[in-house]
Structure formats: C-alpha cells, structure tokens
Amino acid sequence: MSGNLLGAGAVISCPHGGRATAANTAASAVLMDGMSVATAAHGYVVTGCPHTVGGVPAPCVSVRWTADGTGVTVGGASVLLDTSAAQCFTAAFVPQGPPVVQAAQRKVTVR
C-alpha cells in the first residue's frame, strides 16, 4: 500500500467538519515537521463535530485507525499513512464514516 506518512500534527477532520487531533503523542526518534510520526498507537479525539441524527446531537468524538501492512514501524507500532483505513465514532461507538486527511508535503527527519 502506498501513501504519505502522517505526522502527529496532521490536519484531520471527521466527515462532518469536526477537528481530529492526536490525544497522545509520545516522543519518537522519527519526526515530521518537528513532531512525531503518527502510529497506530496514537489515539485521536474529535472536537467540534456538528452532526445530528433526527435533531439529536450525535457528534464524532474519536478516530480509530487500522494500521496498513506496510511493515514500517516506529517504536514497534505501525506508521499511519494518509491512505490508512480509519473510522470516526460517536461516544456510543457508532461508526460515522472515515476521517478526511488534508494532503501536505512533509519533511521527515530521523534522530
């Protein structure tokens, strides 16, 4: 599978426009734009999702990623690509659709 590496600071949103950010960003020896490369070990939270179902708020609150089988790991966890499979969920774990990843050119450095 091909794709671009995601950094912990990647611009990601839920399908309804809420902002997804990395909840835990442990230091890594592999950096992109000065931030850790995102891995399957990172948790993502969503804020500002306006989604409603039948007039009842049902916002996305988290993103769960499925690591690709690239074999590339950082600290034992598979790296995330902009093509990695993911799903946004409500607080009740109802799937809401895949997140939207904004494409960007990144500079990767290894310490």
C-alpha positions in Angstrom: 0.0 0.0 0.0 1.3 3.4 -0.8 0.6 6.8 0.7 2.2 9.6 2.6 3.3 9.4 6.3 1.1 11.2 8.8 2.6 13.3 11.5 1.0 13.8 14.9 0.1 17.3 13.8 -1.6 16.3 10.5 -4.8 18.2 9.7 -7.6 15.6 10.0 -11.3 16.2 10.3 -14.4 14.0 10.7 -16.8 13.7 7.7 -18.9 16.5 9.3 -16.1 19.0 9.8 -15.0 18.4 13.4 -11.3 18.6 14.1 -9.4 15.4 14.9 -6.2 15.8 16.9 -3.7 13.3 18.4 -4.6 12.7 22.1 -1.3 11.1 23.0 1.9 12.0 21.2 4.8 10.1 22.8 8.3 11.3 21.7 9.7 9.4 18.8 13.1 9.2 17.1 11.3 9.8 13.7 9.9 13.3 13.3 7.9 15.2 10.6 8.0 19.0 10.8 9.4 18.6 14.3 6.5 16.4 15.5 6.3 12.6 16.0 5.3 10.4 13.1 1.8 9.1 13.7 1.4 5.5 14.5 -1.4 3.0 15.2 -0.6 3.6 18.9 -1.7 7.2 18.8 -5.3 8.0 19.9 -7.3 10.7 18.1 -10.1 12.8 19.6 -12.6 14.8 17.6 -13.9 18.2 18.7 -16.5 20.5 17.2 -18.4 17.9 15.2 -21.9 19.3 14.5 -23.5 16.0 13.4 -27.1 15.3 14.4 -29.5 12.4 13.8 -33.2 13.3 13.9 -32.3 16.6 15.6 -30.4 14.9 18.4 -26.7 15.6 18.6 -24.5 12.6 17.6 -21.1 14.1 17.2 -17.9 12.2 16.3 -15.6 12.0 19.3 -12.8 9.7 18.3 -11.0 8.2 15.3 -9.7 4.6 15.2 -7.1 3.7 12.7 -6.3 0.3 11.2 -2.6 0.1 10.5 -1.6 -0.8 7.0 0.5 -3.9 6.4 3.5 -1.8 5.2 5.9 -3.4 7.7 7.2 0.1 8.6 7.1 0.7 12.3 8.2 3.3 14.8 8.8 2.1 18.4 7.1 -1.2 17.5 3.9 0.4 16.2 2.9 0.6 12.6 3.1 4.0 11.0 -0.1 5.7 9.7 -0.4 6.8 6.1 -2.9 9.2 4.6 -4.3 6.1 2.9 -4.6 4.1 6.2 -8.1 2.8 6.9 -9.9 4.7 9.7 -13.3 5.3 11.2 -14.8 8.1 13.2 -17.1 7.1 16.1 -19.6 8.7 18.5 -19.3 8.4 22.3 -21.6 5.3 22.0 -19.1 3.8 19.4 -21.5 4.2 16.5 -19.4 4.5 13.2 -19.8 7.8 11.5 -17.6 7.4 8.4 -13.9 7.8 7.5 -11.9 10.9 8.5 -10.7 13.4 6.0 -6.9 13.8 5.8 -5.6 17.0 4.3 -2.7 16.3 2.0 0.6 18.1 2.7 4.2 17.7 1.8 6.3 16.9 4.9 9.9 16.8 5.7 10.9 13.6 7.6 13.9 13.5 9.9 15.4 10.7 11.9 17.4 11.5 15.0 
